[in-house]
Amino acid sequence: MAGTSDREELVELLARYASIPDARDWEELPRTVFTDRVEFDFESVGAGPAFEIDRDAYIAQFRTFFAGWQATHPEITH
């Protein structure tokens, strides 16, 4: 097989994203998933205006959210 497809790369990206809380890797893993600034845009589903946040600030919130959980079980489907 010559190289990976875009689809395979996206599947791997989502797997890394879902692994962040399980791995409790709040430093290195997020850098393989997010750019320095993260933009969230869920306006199409009525979740308010789009906004940007610094990756480290977002991961700090993410970390706080999962702090009390003993275990997580990520599920990402199409």
C-alpha positions, -999 to +999 in steps of 0.1 A: +000+000+000+015+033-010+008+060+017-024+066+036-057+079+023-073+111+036-100+089+052-074+068+071-057+100+083-091+113+096-099+080+113-065+082+130-071+118+140-105+110+156-089+081+174-062+103+189-089+129+199-110+102+216-079+089+234-070+121+252-092+115+283-083+078+284-046+083+282-047+113+305-021+128+281-028+165+285+004+177+269+017+158+238-014+141+224-035+173+221-007+188+200-012+159+175-049+167+173-054+205+176-037+236+161-025+264+184-059+280+181-090+259+180-122+270+163-156+256+173-185+262+150-218+245+158-241+272+145-257+249+120-271+229+149-282+259+169-254+258+195-246+295+194-220+315+176-186+301+165-157+309+187-119+304+189-099+294+220-062+288+226-055+250+225-038+250+259-068+268+274-092+243+258-072+214+270-072+228+305-110+229+304-111+194+290-088+182+317-109+198+345-141+183+330-126+148+331-107+152+364-133+134+386-139+105+362-122+072+371-126+058+336-139+069+302-151+050+272-149+070+240-174+062+212-172+080+179-193+068+150-203+081+116 
